[in-house]
Amino acid sequence: MQKAADYGTAWRILRTSSLTDQIFIKANRIRTLETTGENKVGESIENEYVGIINYCVMALIQLELPDDAPMELPLDQVEKAYSHHLATTKSLMEAKNHDYGEAWRDMRVSSLTDLILMKLLRVKEIEDNEGHTIVSEGIDANYQDMINYAVFAMIKLTLEQ
């Protein structure tokens, strides 16, 4: 939310497909760092996961806004929408975590990265099909899953330190 105070809602100019591409850039960088073990930029993998979470929330906000919504949104409206989407996503995570028996705890961080990349490919396909799916979850559910995978990865990275 500090960046929102600095930059306003400049991200509103991005279509959801552009936000998806930004998430892809972050996830792909994580995978490259995991594969090569070499970090020339210096930004941590954890920061990239935070970026994934933030871009996913921005995309969720964009999806719910009407086409005629103003570019610049009041900070309190953004904070409320951001909190709403995080709370909804956390609730989903808790329900799935229960049903899956906390399987993420036994996964590798690299597998969580790969799951994010897989979800991104699914979202891109749905976007290319103009949002139409036959039986699959919608774009919003995929963004929520990516947030949760990023949170799991951050927890695992913290525990490994």
DODRENBA-458829 format. One line per field, with one value per atom (N, C-alpha, C): residue number from 1; residue in three letters; atom name; x, y, z. Coordinates in Angstrom, 3 decimals. Atoms other than C-alpha are relative to their C-alpha. Layout:
REM DODRENBA-458829
seq: NUM/...
type: ala/...
atom: CA/...
x: X/...
y: Y/...
z: Z/...
This chain:
REM DODRENBA-458829
seq: 1/1/1/2/2/2/3/3/3/4/4/4/5/5/5/6/6/6/7/7/7/8/8/8/9/9/9/10/10/10/11/11/11/12/12/12/13/13/13/14/14/14/15/15/15/16/16/16/17/17/17/18/18/18/19/19/19/20/20/20/21/21/21/22/22/22/23/23/23/24/24/24/25/25/25/26/26/26/27/27/27/28/28/28/29/29/29/30/30/30/31/31/31/32/32/32/33/33/33/34/34/34/35/35/35/36/36/36/37/37/37/38/38/38/39/39/39/40/40/40/41/41/41/42/42/42/43/43/43/44/44/44/45/45/45/46/46/46/47/47/47/48/48/48/49/49/49/50/50/50/51/51/51/52/52/52/53/53/53/54/54/54/55/55/55/56/56/56/57/57/57/58/58/58/59/59/59/60/60/60/61/61/61/62/62/62/63/63/63/64/64/64/65/65/65/66/66/66/67/67/67/68/68/68/69/69/69/70/70/70/71/71/71/72/72/72/73/73/73/74/74/74/75/75/75/76/76/76/77/77/77/78/78/78/79/79/79/80/80/80/81/81/81/82/82/82/83/83/83/84/84/84/85/85/85/86/86/86/87/87/87/88/88/88/89/89/89/90/90/90/91/91/91/92/92/92/93/93/93/94/94/94/95/95/95/96/96/96/97/97/97/98/98/98/99/99/99/100/100/100/101/101/101/102/102/102/103/103/103/104/104/104/105/105/105/106/106/106/107/107/107/108/108/108/109/109/109/110/110/110/111/111/111/112/112/112/113/113/113/114/114/114/115/115/115/116/116/116/117/117/117/118/118/118/119/119/119/120/120/120/121/121/121/122/122/122/123/123/123/124/124/124/125/125/125/126/126/126/127/127/127/128/128/128/129/129/129/130/130/130/131/131/131/132/132/132/133/133/133/134/134/134/135/135/135/136/136/136/137/137/137/138/138/138/139/139/139/140/140/140/141/141/141/142/142/142/143/143/143/144/144/144/145/145/145/146/146/146/147/147/147/148/148/148/149/149/149/150/150/150/151/151/151/152/152/152/153/153/153/154/154/154/155/155/155/156/156/156/157/157/157/158/158/158/159/159/159/160/160/160/161/161/161
type: met/met/met/gln/gln/gln/lys/lys/lys/ala/ala/ala/ala/ala/ala/asp/asp/asp/tyr/tyr/tyr/gly/gly/gly/thr/thr/thr/ala/ala/ala/trp/trp/trp/arg/arg/arg/ile/ile/ile/leu/leu/leu/arg/arg/arg/thr/thr/thr/ser/ser/ser/ser/ser/ser/leu/leu/leu/thr/thr/thr/asp/asp/asp/gln/gln/gln/ile/ile/ile/phe/phe/phe/ile/ile/ile/lys/lys/lys/ala/ala/ala/asn/asn/asn/arg/arg/arg/ile/ile/ile/arg/arg/arg/thr/thr/thr/leu/leu/leu/glu/glu/glu/thr/thr/thr/thr/thr/thr/gly/gly/gly/glu/glu/glu/asn/asn/asn/lys/lys/lys/val/val/val/gly/gly/gly/glu/glu/glu/ser/ser/ser/ile/ile/ile/glu/glu/glu/asn/asn/asn/glu/glu/glu/tyr/tyr/tyr/val/val/val/gly/gly/gly/ile/ile/ile/ile/ile/ile/asn/asn/asn/tyr/tyr/tyr/cys/cys/cys/val/val/val/met/met/met/ala/ala/ala/leu/leu/leu/ile/ile/ile/gln/gln/gln/leu/leu/leu/glu/glu/glu/leu/leu/leu/pro/pro/pro/asp/asp/asp/asp/asp/asp/ala/ala/ala/pro/pro/pro/met/met/met/glu/glu/glu/leu/leu/leu/pro/pro/pro/leu/leu/leu/asp/asp/asp/gln/gln/gln/val/val/val/glu/glu/glu/lys/lys/lys/ala/ala/ala/tyr/tyr/tyr/ser/ser/ser/his/his/his/his/his/his/leu/leu/leu/ala/ala/ala/thr/thr/thr/thr/thr/thr/lys/lys/lys/ser/ser/ser/leu/leu/leu/met/met/met/glu/glu/glu/ala/ala/ala/lys/lys/lys/asn/asn/asn/his/his/his/asp/asp/asp/tyr/tyr/tyr/gly/gly/gly/glu/glu/glu/ala/ala/ala/trp/trp/trp/arg/arg/arg/asp/asp/asp/met/met/met/arg/arg/arg/val/val/val/ser/ser/ser/ser/ser/ser/leu/leu/leu/thr/thr/thr/asp/asp/asp/leu/leu/leu/ile/ile/ile/leu/leu/leu/met/met/met/lys/lys/lys/leu/leu/leu/leu/leu/leu/arg/arg/arg/val/val/val/lys/lys/lys/glu/glu/glu/ile/ile/ile/glu/glu/glu/asp/asp/asp/asn/asn/asn/glu/glu/glu/gly/gly/gly/his/his/his/thr/thr/thr/ile/ile/ile/val/val/val/ser/ser/ser/glu/glu/glu/gly/gly/gly/ile/ile/ile/asp/asp/asp/ala/ala/ala/asn/asn/asn/tyr/tyr/tyr/gln/gln/gln/asp/asp/asp/met/met/met/ile/ile/ile/asn/asn/asn/tyr/tyr/tyr/ala/ala/ala/val/val/val/phe/phe/phe/ala/ala/ala/met/met/met/ile/ile/ile/lys/lys/lys/leu/leu/leu/thr/thr/thr/leu/leu/leu/glu/glu/glu/gln/gln/gln
atom: N/CA/C/N/CA/C/N/CA/C/N/CA/C/N/CA/C/N/CA/C/N/CA/C/N/CA/C/N/CA/C/N/CA/C/N/CA/C/N/CA/C/N/CA/C/N/CA/C/N/CA/C/N/CA/C/N/CA/C/N/CA/C/N/CA/C/N/CA/C/N/CA/C/N/CA/C/N/CA/C/N/CA/C/N/CA/C/N/CA/C/N/CA/C/N/CA/C/N/CA/C/N/CA/C/N/CA/C/N/CA/C/N/CA/C/N/CA/C/N/CA/C/N/CA/C/N/CA/C/N/CA/C/N/CA/C/N/CA/C/N/CA/C/N/CA/C/N/CA/C/N/CA/C/N/CA/C/N/CA/C/N/CA/C/N/CA/C/N/CA/C/N/CA/C/N/CA/C/N/CA/C/N/CA/C/N/CA/C/N/CA/C/N/CA/C/N/CA/C/N/CA/C/N/CA/C/N/CA/C/N/CA/C/N/CA/C/N/CA/C/N/CA/C/N/CA/C/N/CA/C/N/CA/C/N/CA/C/N/CA/C/N/CA/C/N/CA/C/N/CA/C/N/CA/C/N/CA/C/N/CA/C/N/CA/C/N/CA/C/N/CA/C/N/CA/C/N/CA/C/N/CA/C/N/CA/C/N/CA/C/N/CA/C/N/CA/C/N/CA/C/N/CA/C/N/CA/C/N/CA/C/N/CA/C/N/CA/C/N/CA/C/N/CA/C/N/CA/C/N/CA/C/N/CA/C/N/CA/C/N/CA/C/N/CA/C/N/CA/C/N/CA/C/N/CA/C/N/CA/C/N/CA/C/N/CA/C/N/CA/C/N/CA/C/N/CA/C/N/CA/C/N/CA/C/N/CA/C/N/CA/C/N/CA/C/N/CA/C/N/CA/C/N/CA/C/N/CA/C/N/CA/C/N/CA/C/N/CA/C/N/CA/C/N/CA/C/N/CA/C/N/CA/C/N/CA/C/N/CA/C/N/CA/C/N/CA/C/N/CA/C/N/CA/C/N/CA/C/N/CA/C/N/CA/C/N/CA/C/N/CA/C/N/CA/C/N/CA/C/N/CA/C/N/CA/C/N/CA/C/N/CA/C/N/CA/C/N/CA/C/N/CA/C/N/CA/C/N/CA/C/N/CA/C/N/CA/C/N/CA/C/N/CA/C/N/CA/C/N/CA/C/N/CA/C/N/CA/C/N/CA/C/N/CA/C/N/CA/C/N/CA/C/N/CA/C/N/CA/C/N/CA/C
x: 0.811/0.000/0.861/-0.885/3.020/0.236/-0.179/3.568/-1.245/1.233/-0.080/0.003/-0.095/0.563/0.979/-1.003/3.616/-0.456/0.291/2.277/-1.465/1.423/-1.480/-0.393/0.437/-3.269/0.420/-0.540/-1.039/-0.159/0.162/-1.377/-1.350/1.320/-4.994/0.047/-0.133/-3.741/0.230/-0.302/-2.742/-1.272/1.071/-5.211/0.355/-0.311/-5.532/1.014/-0.987/-3.574/1.418/-1.315/-0.694/0.436/-0.323/-0.887/0.426/-0.387/-0.753/1.440/-1.372/2.407/1.005/-0.885/3.934/0.229/-0.126/3.231/0.914/-0.844/4.821/1.473/-1.386/7.974/0.573/-0.461/8.236/0.225/-0.110/7.595/1.132/-1.073/9.958/1.370/-1.257/12.702/0.294/-0.201/12.188/0.503/-0.416/12.471/1.438/-1.379/15.639/0.980/-0.875/17.168/0.096/-0.005/16.158/0.853/-0.713/17.673/1.489/-1.409/20.905/0.719/-0.622/21.506/0.771/-0.742/22.872/-0.973/0.858/21.298/0.830/-0.794/22.838/-0.680/0.735/20.103/0.038/-0.072/20.207/-1.327/1.308/16.452/-0.262/0.197/15.459/-1.183/1.122/13.177/-1.249/1.144/10.941/-0.672/0.571/10.495/-0.788/0.718/9.444/-1.337/1.276/6.808/-0.958/0.836/5.536/-0.566/0.462/5.336/-1.112/1.039/3.319/-1.315/1.205/0.879/-0.641/0.541/0.499/-0.604/0.551/0.018/-1.281/1.231/-2.553/-1.157/1.063/-4.512/-0.420/0.348/-4.325/-0.903/0.805/-5.702/-1.412/1.321/-8.529/-0.826/0.700/-9.390/-0.453/0.349/-9.300/-1.203/1.090/-11.627/-1.358/1.290/-14.299/-0.438/0.358/-14.178/-0.756/0.705/-16.641/0.924/-0.825/-15.200/0.144/-0.042/-16.024/0.553/-0.599/-14.251/1.138/-1.079/-11.866/1.375/-1.378/-8.153/0.561/-0.517/-7.279/-1.098/0.951/-9.006/0.452/-0.380/-9.121/0.757/-0.845/-6.501/-0.816/0.807/-9.119/-0.804/0.721/-11.088/0.944/-0.988/-7.931/0.358/-0.333/-7.032/-1.126/1.153/-10.535/-0.084/0.056/-10.517/1.158/-1.192/-6.976/-0.238/0.263/-7.932/-1.077/1.089/-11.139/0.536/-0.506/-9.305/0.987/-0.903/-6.600/-0.776/0.803/-9.201/-0.747/0.716/-11.245/0.953/-0.991/-8.126/0.532/-0.450/-6.951/-1.047/1.077/-10.330/0.001/-0.099/-10.044/1.190/-1.207/-6.512/-0.254/0.260/-7.667/-0.894/0.889/-10.473/0.748/-0.759/-8.200/1.093/-1.059/-5.420/-0.550/0.657/-7.817/-0.225/0.355/-9.004/1.226/-1.203/-5.488/1.003/-0.858/-3.991/1.355/-1.234/-1.382/1.131/-0.980/0.375/1.141/-1.024/2.263/1.236/-1.144/4.450/1.055/-0.930/6.019/0.474/-0.399/6.466/1.301/-1.176/9.594/-0.479/0.324/9.568/-0.027/-0.040/10.489/-1.295/1.291/7.268/-1.088/0.969/5.258/0.188/-0.289/6.988/-0.581/0.515/6.097/-1.525/1.463/2.464/-0.489/0.354/2.346/0.131/-0.191/3.755/-1.087/1.070/1.186/-1.303/1.215/-1.637/0.047/-0.149/-0.266/-0.315/0.301/-0.401/-1.496/1.450/-3.993/-0.708/0.622/-4.898/0.193/-0.240/-3.259/-0.937/0.896/-5.299/-1.434/1.351/-8.525/-0.117/0.023/-7.634/-0.062/0.021/-6.936/-1.353/1.350/-10.382/-1.061/0.883/-11.893/-0.804/0.614/-12.668/-0.910/0.921/-14.674/0.695/-0.448/-14.212/-1.196/1.076/-16.191/-0.278/0.173/-15.592/1.017/-1.091/-12.535/-0.416/0.180/-12.344/0.290/-0.237/-12.321/1.371/-1.277/-9.387/0.214/-0.145/-10.078/0.474/-0.418/-9.712/1.474/-1.409/-6.377/0.909/-0.773/-5.112/0.063/0.014/-6.186/0.947/-0.922/-4.323/1.452/-1.376/-1.194/0.405/-0.293/-1.402/0.334/-0.222/-1.676/1.296/-1.276/1.224/1.174/-1.070/3.351/0.152/-0.058/2.449/0.656/-0.608/3.322/1.506/-1.429/6.658/0.745/-0.650/7.465/0.136/-0.070/6.651/1.119/-1.038/8.868/1.394/-1.309/11.730/0.403/-0.285/11.452/0.411/-0.310/11.516/1.365/-1.286/14.583/1.192/-1.107/16.632/0.557
y: -1.191/0.000/1.264/-1.165/2.281/0.476/-0.403/2.217/0.699/-0.675/3.161/1.445/-1.379/6.222/0.805/-0.681/7.061/0.214/-0.003/6.229/0.168/-0.015/6.391/-1.333/1.241/3.850/-0.025/0.038/4.099/-1.386/1.369/0.304/-0.204/0.136/0.864/0.077/-0.087/1.593/-1.382/1.349/-2.080/-0.828/0.981/-4.516/-1.229/1.187/-7.766/-0.891/0.808/-9.498/0.539/-0.585/-7.068/-0.327/0.398/-7.801/-1.463/1.405/-11.508/-0.106/0.027/-10.851/0.475/-0.457/-8.942/-1.118/1.136/-11.932/-1.051/0.961/-14.173/0.387/-0.470/-12.033/-0.326/0.274/-12.361/-1.503/1.447/-16.129/-0.589/0.497/-16.718/0.361/-0.391/-14.781/-0.920/0.913/-16.915/-1.339/1.301/-20.068/0.057/-0.147/-18.780/0.015/-0.041/-17.991/-1.368/1.339/-21.408/-0.952/0.902/-23.117/0.304/-0.376/-21.143/0.235/-0.345/-20.171/1.304/-1.252/-16.889/1.177/-1.170/-13.536/1.249/-1.170/-10.590/1.320/-1.230/-8.040/0.304/-0.187/-8.575/-0.038/0.083/-8.550/-1.445/1.349/-11.523/-0.701/0.808/-14.336/0.360/-0.377/-13.370/1.261/-1.236/-9.890/-0.279/0.347/-11.471/-0.660/0.595/-13.563/1.080/-1.127/-10.374/0.720/-0.622/-8.848/-0.798/0.858/-11.824/0.211/-0.210/-11.395/1.342/-1.336/-7.668/0.113/-0.056/-8.038/-0.823/0.801/-10.798/0.773/-0.786/-8.564/1.144/-1.056/-5.710/-0.555/0.612/-8.064/-0.320/0.277/-9.173/1.280/-1.288/-5.529/0.453/-0.405/-4.783/-0.790/0.848/-7.722/0.437/-0.361/-6.396/1.430/-1.390/-2.751/0.103/-0.200/-1.577/0.689/-0.573/-0.500/1.510/-1.458/3.133/0.522/-0.446/3.222/0.972/-0.965/6.156/-0.654/0.498/5.565/0.164/-0.292/7.189/-0.324/0.398/5.553/0.565/-0.470/6.931/-1.095/0.952/5.281/-0.879/0.805/4.161/-1.072/0.996/2.382/-1.133/1.008/0.594/-0.871/0.754/-0.396/-0.964/0.841/-1.748/-1.185/1.069/-3.738/-0.978/0.827/-5.015/-0.926/0.789/-6.167/-1.046/0.933/-7.755/-1.210/1.103/-9.808/-0.877/0.817/-10.906/-0.850/0.756/-11.946/-1.147/1.038/-13.855/-1.111/0.969/-15.547/-0.815/0.719/-16.426/-1.028/0.917/-18.001/-1.221/1.086/-20.064/-0.893/0.753/-21.081/-0.906/0.785/-22.240/-1.192/1.104/-24.342/-1.058/0.956/-25.926/-0.668/0.535/-26.353/-1.138/1.050/-28.368/-1.237/1.133/-30.540/-0.734/0.611/-31.164/-0.423/0.468/-31.893/0.687/-0.788/-29.134/-0.638/0.662/-30.975/0.934/-0.957/-27.785/-0.056/0.051/-28.281/-1.018/1.029/-31.346/0.247/-0.320/-29.667/0.805/-0.837/-28.063/1.395/-1.366/-24.286/0.067/-0.013/-24.915/-0.544/0.517/-26.924/1.056/-1.089/-23.994/1.036/-0.908/-21.771/-0.557/0.627/-24.254/0.038/-0.074/-24.320/1.401/-1.376/-20.525/0.179/-0.118/-20.728/-0.755/0.758/-23.404/0.794/-0.814/-21.217/1.184/-1.116/-18.329/-0.427/0.497/-20.424/-0.232/0.173/-21.314/1.344/-1.327/-17.663/0.598/-0.541/-16.652/-0.643/0.708/-19.300/0.507/-0.518/-18.092/1.422/-1.373/-14.483/-0.009/0.090/-15.477/-0.469/0.449/-17.128/0.991/-1.082/-13.830/-0.362/0.322/-15.263/-1.216/1.136/-18.228/-1.299/1.338/-21.610/-0.934/0.990/-24.812/-0.564/0.577/-26.440/0.527/-0.450/-24.697/1.166/-1.170/-22.187/1.246/-1.254/-18.580/0.573/-0.670/-16.216/0.368/-0.430/-14.937/-1.131/1.142/-18.406/-0.336/0.264/-18.839/1.033/-1.033/-15.508/-0.310/0.338/-16.585/-1.164/1.125/-19.881/0.459/-0.504/-18.017/0.748/-0.701/-15.785/-1.022/0.992/-18.821/-0.773/0.686/-20.648/0.904/-0.942/-17.504/0.113/-0.055/-17.299/-1.262/1.256/-20.978/0.006/-0.052/-20.455/0.923/-0.933/-17.458/-0.608/0.662/-19.452/-1.026/1.041/-22.315/0.630/-0.673/-19.933/0.550/-0.522/-18.320/-1.118/1.136/-21.713/-0.607/0.576/-22.775/0.849/-0.901/-19.787/-0.313
z: 0.000/0.000/0.000/0.023/0.383/-1.420/1.393/-3.373/-0.526/0.431/-3.865/0.466/-0.493/-1.732/-0.847/0.822/-3.858/-1.441/1.428/-7.318/-0.350/0.316/-6.975/-0.611/0.636/-9.110/-1.471/1.367/-12.176/-0.625/0.491/-12.469/-0.683/0.612/-13.535/-1.518/1.456/-17.053/-0.613/0.491/-17.331/-0.140/0.170/-18.779/0.834/-0.799/-16.850/-0.717/0.730/-19.620/0.217/-0.295/-18.971/1.422/-1.367/-15.254/0.035/0.105/-16.101/-0.497/0.520/-18.107/1.047/-1.075/-15.173/1.022/-0.921/-12.922/-0.623/0.705/-15.557/0.094/-0.090/-15.569/1.376/-1.372/-11.767/0.204/-0.194/-11.759/-0.832/0.858/-14.646/0.580/-0.642/-12.848/1.186/-1.131/-9.747/-0.503/0.539/-11.837/-0.512/0.490/-13.496/1.165/-1.179/-10.093/0.668/-0.584/-8.777/-0.827/0.908/-11.825/-0.054/0.174/-12.155/1.318/-1.278/-8.532/-0.056/0.197/-9.878/-0.032/-0.106/-8.965/-0.269/0.378/-10.832/0.365/-0.303/-9.997/1.491/-1.438/-6.255/0.723/-0.658/-5.595/0.381/-0.524/-3.497/-0.651/0.466/-4.516/0.799/-0.833/-1.596/-0.527/0.564/-3.094/-1.278/1.228/-6.380/0.334/-0.421/-4.585/0.503/-0.440/-2.920/-1.227/1.239/-6.393/-0.665/0.573/-7.626/0.752/-0.813/-4.741/-0.340/0.268/-5.377/-1.391/1.359/-9.142/-0.105/0.007/-8.557/0.627/-0.636/-6.194/-0.926/0.949/-8.706/-1.098/1.059/-11.356/0.506/-0.572/-9.056/0.126/-0.097/-8.439/-1.388/1.369/-12.175/-0.515/0.488/-12.872/0.531/-0.596/-10.531/-0.327/0.295/-11.616/-1.319/1.273/-14.268/-1.011/1.073/-17.611/0.108/-0.071/-16.872/1.334/-1.268/-13.487/-0.291/0.236/-13.165/0.125/-0.068/-13.681/1.405/-1.343/-10.366/1.013/-1.037/-7.422/1.338/-1.337/-3.887/0.754/-0.720/-1.678/0.941/-0.926/0.854/-0.735/0.807/-1.906/-0.402/0.389/-3.061/1.205/-1.212/0.506/0.371/-0.320/1.064/-0.969/1.004/-2.199/0.191/-0.221/-1.519/1.193/-1.210/1.992/-0.242/0.315/0.706/-0.767/0.828/-1.924/0.767/-0.815/0.498/0.996/-0.967/3.080/-0.681/0.748/0.493/-0.423/0.444/-0.830/1.178/-1.196/2.678/0.429/-0.353/3.415/-0.927/0.970/0.220/0.334/-0.336/1.218/1.208/-1.207/4.645/-0.309/0.363/3.144/-0.805/0.809/0.531/0.828/-0.850/3.074/0.865/-0.783/5.221/-0.858/0.859/2.340/-0.555/0.570/0.981/1.078/-1.085/4.406/0.064/-0.022/4.184/-0.815/0.865/1.351/-0.417/0.424/0.454/0.892/-0.927/3.525/-0.436/0.468/1.870/-1.427/1.372/-1.504/-0.011/0.225/-2.867/-0.404/0.421/-3.345/-1.526/1.468/-6.988/-0.603/0.491/-7.407/0.129/-0.154/-6.058/-1.106/1.120/-8.630/-1.285/1.217/-11.360/-0.045/-0.044/-10.205/-0.357/0.364/-10.473/-1.510/1.451/-14.000/-0.760/0.646/-14.912/0.051/-0.133/-13.567/-0.966/0.934/-15.633/-1.425/1.346/-18.789/-0.164/0.051/-17.956/-0.145/0.063/-17.381/-1.392/1.343/-20.668/-1.015/0.918/-22.470/0.156/-0.245/-20.836/-0.553/0.532/-21.695/-1.519/1.462/-25.294/-0.524/0.354/-25.332/0.486/-0.433/-24.112/1.246/-1.284/-20.689/-0.008/0.093/-21.938/0.426/-0.378/-20.277/-0.105/0.077/-20.586/1.390/-1.334/-17.207/1.001/-0.853/-15.808/0.887/-0.858/-12.984/-0.817/0.692/-14.017/0.313/-0.187/-14.119/1.466/-1.384/-10.605/0.908/-0.821/-9.058/-0.231/0.297/-10.808/0.659/-0.702/-9.461/1.495/-1.429/-5.972/0.293/-0.206/-6.327/-0.067/0.102/-7.426/1.262/-1.260/-4.358/1.073/-1.042/-2.121/-0.205/0.255/-3.815/0.367/-0.344/-3.409/1.518/-1.463/0.292/0.547/-0.454/0.772/-0.249/0.331/-0.978/0.961/-0.935/1.215/1.394/-1.308/4.352/-0.015/0.077/3.209/-0.049/0.074/2.330/1.357/-1.338/5.761/0.935/-0.870/7.483/-0.325/0.431/5.469/0.437/-0.359/6.652/1.362
